[in-house]
């Protein structure tokens, strides 16, 4: 069932080259989760906001969305503060209380439990469609102007203003927030320098049914070809998978018959949840690290996948983007919340570039470490996992760090 958009959501298309002109405080480009959350947060701080996106932004809630997010505590707190969590369809939100991680080569494992840090859960798994529907509802309830079917064609920085041509609109804004995804058009128009590096892996995502209940536990196994993650959904027998493999292996798995794929998947998880059966179509995509070298300019800033993409092995992608926004909001609030300046934009650049760089190196290092089959390295990482599993203070540290990234 597709959700009807509220009246304040405008779909426009370019006509005969004549633009309607709009002046606003903030333009957010990007109708994904980060973009909609940014538009909502800036509106609630009293700014006149226009959200622009090239798509129709339709949400289908009939089936389980194969794209899901593992939200950490910081992301959840942000959604609560913005009133999004309160309108989220809770029956399709899945808290997970434990994580079971192991190395397929050494057999060593690492377990995390929310009780170690006195929390009810380590995080929650939410379908993208459910999250976007809640954001659309909040934006509609508050009357935030959203311009869909409006691809951005031009961006021009003019002194202390930005001019954005999108669809049939020409928008003059004091601040441009760029959140239009990994293949950002606006990033390209602004000529923001970016570093890219392939991980030489493809990820397969799908929804599966398991023979055994998942017991609100997230599973991840590291194979030399790449990690496999099972993320528990609201149904105790349903999980969302993210299976990273070499491109050649991923291609084989994508064309395999469902029965063969199910067998390979069950084996890859070592049968820990019994027989696994596909409940959705498979989708694959190439994994690539991207990182902008400039997070802000005179009157613009960039966040989310438009600023960085990382390996999905720790499920940090959306959380990093929402932390971008949280850092910007904290800087804005510290400055009185009513205005921004170059100092604030520069502070955002310093904080996020440094923190995201650390995460990129950490995830790249983990991916490289667990793909290596040299015996001494296998033994060392196995010993490291064993020692970490017996040290509760280290586990508490890792859980606390994952909660704020």
RODRENTOR-383774 format. One line per field, with one value per residue (C-alpha): residue in one letter; x, y, z; residue number from 1. Coordinates in nm, 2 decimals, m for minus. Each point is the difference from the previous one (the first is absolute). Layout:
<loses>
res	c(A, ...)
x	c(X, ...)
y	c(Y, ...)
z	c(Z, ...)
n	c(NUM, ...)
</loses>
This chain:
<loses>
res	c(X, X, X, X, X, X, X, X, X, X, X, X, X, X, X, X, X, X, X, X, X, X, X, X, X, X, X, X, X, X, X, X, X, X, X, X, X, X, X, X, X, X, X, X, X, X, X, X, X, X, X, X, X, X, X, X, X, X, X, X, X, X, X, X, X, X, X, X, X, X, X, X, X, X, X, X, X, X, X, X, X, X, X, X, X, X, X, X, X, X, X, X, X, X, X, X, X, X, X, X, X, X, X, X, X, X, X, X, X, X, X, X, X, X, X, X, X, X, X, X, X, X, X, X, X, X, X, X, X, X, X, X, X, X, X, X, X, X, X, X, X, X, X, X, X, X, X, X, X, X, X, X, X, X, X, X, X, X, X, X, X, X, X, X, X, X, X, X, X, X, X, X, X, X, X, X, X, X, X, X, X, X, X, X, X, X, X, X, X, X, X, X, X, X, X, X, X, X, X, X, X, X, X, X, X, X, X, X, X, X, X, X, X, X, X, X, X, X, X, X, X, X, X, X, X, X, X, X, X, X, X, X, X, X, X, X, X, X, X, X, X, X, X, X, X, X, X, X, X, X, X, X, X, X, X, X, X, X, X, X, X, X, X, X, X, X, X, X, X, X, X, X, X, X, X, X, X, X, X, X, X, X, X, X, X, X, X, X, X, X, X, X, X, X, X, X, X, X, X, X, X, X, X, X, X, X, X, X, X, X, X, X, X, X, X, X, X, X, X, X, X, X, X, X, X, X, X, X, X, X, X, X, X, X, X, X, X, X, X, X, X, X, X, X, X, X, X, X, X, X, X, X, X, X, X, X, X, X, X, X, X, X, X, X, X, X, X, X, X, X, X, X, X, X, X, X, X, X, X, X, X, X, X, X, X, X, X, X, X, X, X, X, X, X, X, X, X, X, X, X, X, X, X, X, X)
x	c(0.00, 0.15, m0.04, m0.17, 0.21, m0.14, m0.11, 0.32, 0.20, 0.03, 0.09, 0.13, 0.15, 0.20, m0.21, 0.12, 0.31, m0.18, 0.06, m0.20, 0.22, 0.00, 0.20, 0.06, 0.24, 0.11, m0.02, 0.06, 0.07, m0.08, m0.32, 0.17, 0.00, 0.29, m0.14, m0.35, 0.13, 0.22, m0.30, m0.22, 0.27, 0.07, m0.37, m0.05, 0.28, m0.21, 0.15, m0.20, 0.10, m0.05, 0.07, 0.08, 0.03, 0.00, m0.22, m0.38, 0.08, m0.26, 0.01, m0.14, m0.08, m0.16, 0.31, 0.30, 0.26, 0.32, 0.20, 0.02, 0.21, 0.15, m0.05, 0.22, m0.09, 0.10, m0.21, m0.30, 0.03, 0.01, m0.33, m0.16, 0.10, m0.15, m0.33, 0.07, 0.03, m0.34, m0.17, 0.21, m0.19, 0.13, m0.13, 0.27, 0.29, 0.23, 0.22, 0.30, 0.15, 0.30, 0.27, 0.18, 0.31, 0.24, 0.29, m0.08, 0.37, 0.11, m0.34, 0.06, m0.30, m0.10, m0.33, m0.16, m0.30, m0.20, 0.00, 0.37, m0.08, m0.33, m0.21, m0.31, 0.16, 0.32, m0.20, m0.30, m0.06, m0.23, m0.11, 0.08, m0.37, m0.13, 0.25, m0.07, m0.37, 0.03, 0.22, m0.24, m0.29, 0.19, 0.10, m0.36, m0.14, 0.23, m0.06, 0.37, 0.01, 0.12, 0.06, 0.01, 0.06, 0.24, 0.35, 0.27, 0.14, 0.22, 0.16, 0.17, 0.16, m0.07, 0.17, m0.18, m0.28, m0.04, m0.22, m0.15, m0.19, m0.21, m0.30, m0.19, 0.13, 0.29, 0.07, 0.21, 0.12, 0.23, 0.11, 0.02, 0.01, 0.12, m0.14, m0.09, 0.18, 0.32, m0.02, m0.08, m0.07, 0.03, 0.34, 0.11, m0.15, 0.18, 0.32, 0.07, 0.32, m0.06, 0.22, m0.14, 0.14, m0.18, m0.02, 0.00, m0.31, m0.37, m0.27, m0.32, m0.30, m0.33, m0.26, 0.01, m0.19, 0.18, m0.08, 0.09, m0.11, 0.27, m0.06, 0.06, 0.37, 0.20, 0.24, 0.32, 0.25, 0.33, 0.09, 0.31, m0.22, m0.19, m0.23, m0.35, m0.25, m0.34, m0.21, m0.30, m0.34, m0.32, m0.12, 0.20, 0.07, 0.09, 0.34, 0.15, 0.34, 0.30, 0.24, 0.33, 0.20, 0.24, m0.16, 0.03, m0.15, m0.28, m0.09, m0.02, m0.23, m0.22, m0.07, m0.03, m0.34, m0.18, 0.05, 0.37, 0.04, m0.19, 0.24, 0.31, m0.14, m0.08, 0.35, 0.16, m0.17, 0.11, m0.36, m0.03, m0.36, m0.09, m0.11, m0.02, m0.26, m0.03, m0.31, 0.09, 0.19, 0.37, 0.17, 0.38, 0.22, 0.37, 0.17, 0.21, 0.15, m0.07, 0.11, m0.02, 0.30, m0.22, m0.31, m0.10, 0.04, m0.10, m0.38, m0.03, 0.08, m0.02, m0.11, m0.10, 0.09, 0.07, 0.30, 0.11, m0.08, 0.16, 0.01, m0.33, 0.17, m0.09, m0.33, 0.13, m0.10, m0.33, 0.12, 0.31, m0.23, m0.23, 0.30, 0.10, m0.33, 0.02, 0.34, m0.13, m0.31, 0.22, 0.23, m0.30, m0.17, 0.33, 0.00, m0.35, m0.18, m0.11, 0.29, 0.31, 0.33, 0.33, 0.14, m0.29, 0.03, 0.37, m0.05, m0.24, 0.26, 0.28, m0.21, m0.16, 0.29, 0.22, m0.25, m0.11, 0.36, 0.06, m0.31, 0.11, 0.35, m0.15, m0.25, 0.25, 0.24, m0.25, m0.11, 0.37, 0.08, m0.29, 0.06, 0.35, 0.06, 0.37, 0.03, 0.18, m0.26, m0.29, 0.15, 0.06, m0.35, m0.15, 0.20, m0.11, m0.37, 0.04, 0.17, m0.26, m0.28, 0.13, 0.05, m0.33, 0.16, 0.10, m0.34, m0.16, 0.24, m0.08, m0.38, 0.03, 0.21, m0.25, m0.28, 0.13, 0.17)
y	c(0.00, 0.33, 0.29, 0.31, 0.32, 0.29, 0.31, 0.19, m0.25, 0.15, m0.20, 0.23, m0.05, 0.23, 0.19, 0.22, 0.13, 0.26, m0.05, 0.09, 0.18, m0.10, 0.15, m0.21, m0.03, m0.36, m0.23, m0.37, m0.20, m0.37, m0.18, m0.29, m0.06, 0.24, 0.28, m0.02, m0.01, 0.31, 0.18, m0.08, 0.09, 0.34, 0.07, m0.07, 0.26, 0.27, 0.01, 0.02, m0.33, m0.14, m0.37, m0.09, m0.34, m0.14, m0.30, m0.03, m0.12, m0.27, m0.25, m0.35, m0.16, m0.32, m0.22, m0.02, 0.25, m0.19, 0.31, 0.04, 0.20, m0.09, 0.32, 0.08, 0.19, 0.34, m0.04, m0.12, 0.30, 0.23, m0.14, 0.02, 0.37, 0.07, m0.18, m0.26, m0.30, 0.07, m0.05, m0.30, m0.32, m0.18, m0.34, 0.00, 0.12, m0.27, 0.06, m0.23, m0.09, m0.20, m0.04, m0.32, 0.05, m0.27, m0.07, m0.28, m0.10, m0.01, m0.07, 0.26, 0.21, 0.32, 0.06, 0.33, 0.04, 0.32, m0.10, 0.08, 0.37, m0.01, 0.06, m0.17, m0.05, 0.06, 0.17, m0.05, m0.12, 0.21, m0.03, 0.30, 0.02, 0.02, 0.27, 0.21, m0.03, 0.14, 0.28, 0.09, 0.00, 0.24, 0.23, 0.01, 0.06, 0.30, 0.14, m0.02, 0.08, m0.30, 0.02, m0.34, m0.09, 0.29, m0.11, 0.26, 0.14, 0.29, 0.12, 0.34, 0.16, 0.37, 0.18, m0.10, m0.17, m0.32, m0.02, m0.34, m0.09, m0.30, m0.11, 0.31, 0.19, 0.24, 0.01, 0.26, m0.12, 0.11, m0.36, m0.31, m0.34, m0.27, m0.35, m0.14, m0.33, m0.18, 0.11, 0.36, 0.23, 0.31, m0.11, m0.02, 0.34, 0.16, m0.17, m0.15, m0.21, m0.37, m0.30, m0.34, m0.35, m0.32, m0.28, m0.25, m0.16, m0.01, m0.02, m0.20, 0.11, m0.19, m0.10, m0.37, m0.23, m0.21, m0.34, 0.11, 0.32, 0.27, 0.09, 0.37, m0.08, 0.14, m0.24, 0.07, m0.25, 0.10, m0.21, 0.07, 0.11, 0.25, 0.02, m0.13, 0.18, m0.11, 0.28, m0.10, 0.14, 0.04, m0.35, m0.25, m0.21, 0.28, 0.16, 0.24, m0.11, 0.20, m0.25, 0.15, m0.21, 0.04, 0.13, m0.34, m0.19, 0.25, m0.03, m0.38, 0.03, 0.25, m0.23, m0.32, m0.16, 0.09, m0.35, 0.01, 0.35, m0.11, m0.29, 0.22, 0.25, m0.26, m0.14, 0.34, 0.07, m0.35, m0.10, 0.22, 0.09, m0.32, m0.01, 0.35, 0.08, 0.30, 0.22, 0.28, 0.06, 0.04, 0.33, 0.06, 0.30, 0.07, 0.12, 0.31, 0.24, 0.36, 0.30, 0.37, 0.21, 0.31, m0.02, 0.36, 0.32, 0.37, m0.08, m0.38, m0.32, m0.37, m0.30, m0.37, m0.22, 0.31, 0.06, m0.36, m0.36, m0.28, m0.38, m0.14, m0.25, 0.20, 0.15, 0.36, 0.16, 0.18, 0.06, 0.19, 0.22, 0.07, 0.08, 0.25, 0.17, m0.03, 0.17, 0.28, 0.05, 0.00, 0.27, 0.20, m0.02, 0.10, 0.31, 0.09, m0.20, 0.30, 0.04, m0.15, 0.14, m0.11, m0.09, m0.24, m0.16, m0.04, m0.16, m0.25, m0.08, m0.06, m0.23, m0.22, m0.04, m0.11, m0.24, m0.16, m0.04, m0.21, m0.22, m0.05, m0.12, m0.22, m0.17, m0.04, m0.15, m0.25, m0.10, m0.06, m0.19, m0.25, m0.06, m0.12, m0.38, 0.01, m0.23, 0.23, 0.28, m0.24, m0.11, 0.36, 0.12, m0.31, 0.07, 0.36, m0.10, m0.24, 0.25, 0.27, m0.25, m0.05, 0.36, 0.17, 0.35, m0.02, m0.11, 0.29, 0.23, m0.14, 0.02, 0.36, 0.10, m0.16, 0.19, 0.35, m0.04)
z	c(0.00, m0.11, 0.25, m0.13, 0.04, 0.21, m0.18, 0.09, m0.21, m0.35, m0.31, m0.27, m0.34, m0.22, m0.25, m0.29, 0.18, 0.21, 0.37, 0.30, 0.25, 0.37, 0.29, 0.31, 0.29, m0.06, m0.30, 0.06, m0.31, 0.06, 0.08, 0.18, 0.37, 0.07, m0.22, 0.14, 0.36, m0.07, m0.15, 0.30, 0.25, m0.16, m0.02, 0.37, 0.07, m0.16, m0.35, m0.32, m0.18, m0.34, m0.06, m0.36, m0.16, m0.35, 0.08, 0.07, 0.35, 0.00, 0.29, m0.03, 0.33, m0.12, 0.01, 0.22, m0.14, m0.07, 0.08, 0.38, 0.24, 0.33, 0.21, 0.29, 0.32, m0.14, m0.31, 0.21, 0.23, m0.30, m0.13, 0.34, 0.03, m0.34, 0.07, m0.27, 0.23, 0.15, m0.34, m0.11, m0.06, 0.31, m0.11, m0.27, 0.22, 0.13, 0.30, 0.02, 0.34, m0.10, m0.27, m0.08, m0.22, m0.11, m0.23, m0.24, m0.03, 0.36, 0.15, 0.27, 0.10, 0.18, 0.17, 0.10, 0.23, 0.08, 0.37, 0.01, m0.03, 0.19, m0.32, m0.13, m0.34, m0.20, m0.27, m0.23, m0.35, m0.21, m0.36, m0.21, m0.12, 0.35, 0.10, m0.31, 0.05, 0.36, m0.12, m0.28, 0.25, 0.23, m0.28, m0.12, 0.34, 0.05, m0.35, m0.12, m0.37, m0.19, m0.38, m0.15, m0.37, 0.01, m0.12, 0.07, m0.32, 0.11, 0.33, 0.02, 0.30, 0.00, 0.29, 0.31, m0.19, m0.21, m0.31, m0.07, m0.32, 0.06, m0.21, m0.08, 0.30, 0.05, 0.37, 0.17, 0.34, 0.28, 0.07, m0.23, 0.17, m0.24, 0.08, m0.34, 0.03, m0.10, m0.36, 0.09, m0.28, 0.22, 0.12, m0.36, m0.08, 0.30, m0.12, 0.34, m0.01, 0.10, 0.05, m0.12, 0.06, m0.09, 0.26, m0.29, 0.15, m0.09, 0.27, m0.04, 0.20, 0.05, 0.26, 0.11, 0.22, 0.25, 0.14, 0.36, 0.18, m0.01, 0.37, m0.08, m0.07, m0.29, m0.16, m0.20, m0.13, m0.17, m0.31, m0.21, m0.28, 0.22, 0.31, 0.02, 0.24, 0.11, 0.15, 0.20, m0.11, 0.19, m0.10, 0.21, m0.30, m0.25, m0.05, m0.24, m0.14, m0.13, m0.16, m0.13, m0.25, m0.28, m0.32, m0.17, 0.29, 0.05, m0.37, 0.04, 0.30, m0.17, m0.30, 0.21, 0.04, 0.32, 0.14, m0.07, 0.15, 0.31, 0.04, m0.04, 0.25, 0.26, m0.03, 0.02, 0.33, 0.12, 0.06, 0.31, m0.09, m0.18, m0.36, m0.16, m0.27, m0.22, 0.06, m0.24, m0.32, 0.02, m0.07, m0.04, m0.02, m0.01, 0.32, m0.02, 0.25, m0.08, 0.21, m0.08, 0.07, 0.07, 0.23, m0.02, m0.20, 0.04, 0.03, m0.05, 0.18, m0.10, 0.20, m0.02, m0.30, m0.20, 0.23, 0.07, m0.07, 0.20, 0.01, 0.14, 0.23, 0.31, m0.11, 0.06, m0.33, 0.10, 0.35, m0.13, m0.21, 0.29, 0.22, m0.27, 0.06, 0.38, 0.00, m0.22, 0.23, 0.31, m0.15, m0.11, 0.34, 0.18, m0.22, 0.11, m0.26, m0.21, m0.24, m0.15, m0.12, m0.16, 0.34, 0.07, m0.34, 0.04, 0.34, m0.16, m0.27, 0.26, 0.22, m0.25, m0.24, 0.29, 0.15, m0.33, m0.11, 0.32, m0.08, m0.36, 0.11, 0.27, m0.24, m0.28, 0.24, 0.13, m0.35, m0.09, 0.32, m0.03, m0.37, 0.07, 0.02, 0.10, 0.30, 0.24, m0.06, 0.04, 0.33, 0.12, m0.09, 0.17, 0.31, m0.01, m0.02, 0.28, 0.23, m0.08, 0.07, 0.35, 0.08, 0.09, 0.03, m0.37, m0.10, 0.19, m0.18, m0.35, 0.07, 0.13, m0.31, m0.24, 0.16, m0.08, m0.35)
n	c(1, 2, 3, 4, 5, 6, 7, 8, 9, 10, 11, 12, 13, 14, 15, 16, 17, 18, 19, 20, 21, 22, 23, 24, 25, 26, 27, 28, 29, 30, 31, 32, 33, 34, 35, 36, 37, 38, 39, 40, 41, 42, 43, 44, 45, 46, 47, 48, 49, 50, 51, 52, 53, 54, 55, 56, 57, 58, 59, 60, 61, 62, 63, 64, 65, 66, 67, 68, 69, 70, 71, 72, 73, 74, 75, 76, 77, 78, 79, 80, 81, 82, 83, 84, 85, 86, 87, 88, 89, 90, 91, 92, 93, 94, 95, 96, 97, 98, 99, 100, 101, 102, 103, 104, 105, 106, 107, 108, 109, 110, 111, 112, 113, 114, 115, 116, 117, 118, 119, 120, 121, 122, 123, 124, 125, 126, 127, 128, 129, 130, 131, 132, 133, 134, 135, 136, 137, 138, 139, 140, 141, 142, 143, 144, 145, 146, 147, 148, 149, 150, 151, 152, 153, 154, 155, 156, 157, 158, 159, 160, 161, 162, 163, 164, 165, 166, 167, 168, 169, 170, 171, 172, 173, 174, 175, 176, 177, 178, 179, 180, 181, 182, 183, 184, 185, 186, 187, 188, 189, 190, 191, 192, 193, 194, 195, 196, 197, 198, 199, 200, 201, 202, 203, 204, 205, 206, 207, 208, 209, 210, 211, 212, 213, 214, 215, 216, 217, 218, 219, 220, 221, 222, 223, 224, 225, 226, 227, 228, 229, 230, 231, 232, 233, 234, 235, 236, 237, 238, 239, 240, 241, 242, 243, 244, 245, 246, 247, 248, 249, 250, 251, 252, 253, 254, 255, 256, 257, 258, 259, 260, 261, 262, 263, 264, 265, 266, 267, 268, 269, 270, 271, 272, 273, 274, 275, 276, 277, 278, 279, 280, 281, 282, 283, 284, 285, 286, 287, 288, 289, 290, 291, 292, 293, 294, 295, 296, 297, 298, 299, 300, 301, 302, 303, 304, 305, 306, 307, 308, 309, 310, 311, 312, 313, 314, 315, 316, 317, 318, 319, 320, 321, 322, 323, 324, 325, 326, 327, 328, 329, 330, 331, 332, 333, 334, 335, 336, 337, 338, 339, 340, 341, 342, 343, 344, 345, 346, 347, 348, 349, 350, 351, 352, 353, 354, 355, 356, 357, 358, 359, 360, 361, 362, 363, 364, 365, 366, 367, 368, 369, 370, 371, 372, 373, 374, 375, 376, 377, 378, 379, 380, 381, 382, 383, 384, 385, 386, 387, 388, 389, 390, 391, 392, 393, 394, 395, 396, 397, 398, 399, 400, 401, 402, 403, 404, 405)
</loses>
